[in-house]
């Protein structure tokens, strides 16, 4: 078909499938980290995002994110119900694509699916399924879709010059600071003195990490919307940053806690994957290695800070995704190399790009945290977001679903 790049189309479609796998991977990652009595509940939240967000994306979400810009704030509804989204290339933020618009649609849908699912790790073990379903819809419409438009759809952040290759702001910062807001609204878990809160199945955590890492190659590499050198460097940077963050986190925790930790190494790799996301297609591989090392120190420190303040972010979503996404967004403004993708950073003398990244990150912190706070406050006013004490103590799996993860 005219103006269609077959290699790029294949790359984007394969990448969409890879990103799809990340949501079940997240279900296993989170499922292994929670207590045994709540594993089905948190896995269900990830899987339901796959269905609910797809419906939102088809019926207006994609159009609001990538339709014709209205005042830098939101897109129009020209693509509602996939009207005009077909075999021919689309135009996004004034740029003519060379892949079928349907391929771009499905690739972006997978990002929209996993983002709200990330938040669930913060309020694990204590939010009702009904409340989550309502929150999922409202948050996707009021937080994720506007951020996607502002950053990738030609909105005001893009107009200011912000660069976010694969979702440091749109996915990770939005979810991470939404997670922090949810912790303050929902409150702490009820944990008996005799109850253990350690991960109930570390093999699930390992499986989930493997699926996330595997899918992240599509997450970052596919964001080039091509099959070329930029795709390759995004792949390489993804692996390098995750690897260095994993090793560094392992060493830090080993020194700090006296023993090497499997969970620590796995969480470290995920933090590295998060932090390289905004700059995967803008920085050189050596910078990805540096970012990985820095990430381990910063995000490990954020975990310790969260514990010291007593914030019950059950699975450290804020420390890994919020802090990691913020770090990645800012350091992209430092390490971006013009030879990679035409954008230079502070090291190459571009102070403006660094300041844009810094200002955008600050704005998104306030917007995501504040909007999530408002959503949950209002929602909680009409219907309790949190489950009853009886259900929480019993476990959400049996209390809400009448099912248990293990029946051996």
C-alpha positions, 0 to 999 in steps of 0.5 A, a space after each residue: 500500500 502507498 506510503 506504508 513501510 512494511 518493516 516499520 509496520 511489522 516492528 510496531 505490531 510485534 512491539 504492540 504484542 510485546 507491550 501487551 505481554 507486560 500487563 500479564 507480566 505485571 499481574 505476576 510481578 505484583 501477585 508474587 509481592 502481595 500476601 497470599 490471601 490477596 494475589 487473585 485480587 491484584 492480578 484481577 485488577 491488571 487483567 481488567 485494565 486490559 478489557 476496560 481500557 480497550 473499550 475506552 480507547 476505542 470509544 473516544 480515548 484514542 481520539 482525545 489523545 491523538 485527534 486534532 489538537 484543540 488549544 493544546 489541551 485535548 484532541 477532538 473526537 474525529 476518531 471516535 469508534 475508530 472512524 477514520 482509523 484504518 489501513 492508511 497512515 495517520 497524521 499525529 501532531 502534524 507528522 505524517 506516519 508511514 505505518 497503518 493508523 490501525 497499527 499506531 492505534 493498537 500500539 498506543 492502546 497497550 500503553 494506555 492499558 498498563 498505566 493504570 494497572 501500575 497504580 494498583 500496587 500502591 493500594 494493594 490488599 485494601 481497595 474494593 473491586 467495584 471502586 477500582 473499576 470506577 477509578 480505572 475509568 475516571 483516571 484514564 479519562 482525566 489523567 492518562 488521556 490528557 497527558 498522552 495528548 499533551 506529550 505525544 498528541 501535539 499538546 502544550 508540553 510537546 509545543 514547549 519542546 518536551 521529549 518523552 520517547 516511550 512514556 517516562 512522563 505519560 506512563 510512569 510519572 503519572 502512575 507513580 504520583 497517582 499511586 502516592 496520592 492513593 496511599 494518602 486517601 486509602 490509608 494504611 493496611 491492617 496488618 496483624 502483629 503475627 502476620 508476615 507481609 513479605 512477598 508470598 511467591 518470589 518465583 511469581 515476581 521473577 516470572 513477572 520481571 522476565 515478562 516485563 523486561 521482555 515486553 519493555 523491548 517493544 515498549 521502548 524499541 517500538 516507540 521509534 515507530 520504525 525498524 532502523 538504527 533508532 530502534 536498535 539503540 532503544 533496544 540496547 539502552 533498555 537492556 543496559 540500563 536495566 542490567 546496571 540498575 539491577 547489579 547496583 541495587 543488588 550491591 546496595 541492598 547487600 551492603 545495607 541489609 547484610 544479604 543479597 536479595 532476589 526481590 531487590 535485584 528484580 525490583 532494581 531491574 524494573 526501576 532501571 527499565 522505568 528510568 531509561 524509558 523517556 530517554 531510550 531513543 535520545 541517549 548514547 549507550 554509555 549514558 544508559 549505563 550511567 543512568 542505570 547506576 544513578 537510578 539504583 541509588 535514587 530509587 533505593 533511597 526513595 524506598 527507604 524514605 517512604 519507609 521512614 515516613 510511614 507511607 504504606 505504598 505496598 509495592 513501592 510504585 512511587 519509588 520505582 515508577 514515580 521517582 524513576 520516571 521523574 529521574 529519567 525525564 530529567 536526565 534525558 535533558 542532561 544526556 540527550 545526544 543530537 547524534 542519536 535523535 536530533 535532540 541535545 541535552 545539557 552536556 552538549 550545552 542545551 540548557 533550554 532542553 534541560 529546563 523544559 524537562 525539569 519544568 514538565 516533570 514538576 508540572 506532571 507531579 502536581 497534576 497527576 498527584 492532585 487530580 488523583 487525590 481529587 478523584 479518590 476524594 470525590 469517589 470516596 464521598 459517594 462510596 467507600 473506596 476501601 473494603 470493610 475491615 472484615 474483608 481486609 482481614 479475611 483477604 480480598 480473594 475470598 472476601 470479594 471473589 469467593 476464590 483462592 489462588 491455591 487449593 492444594 
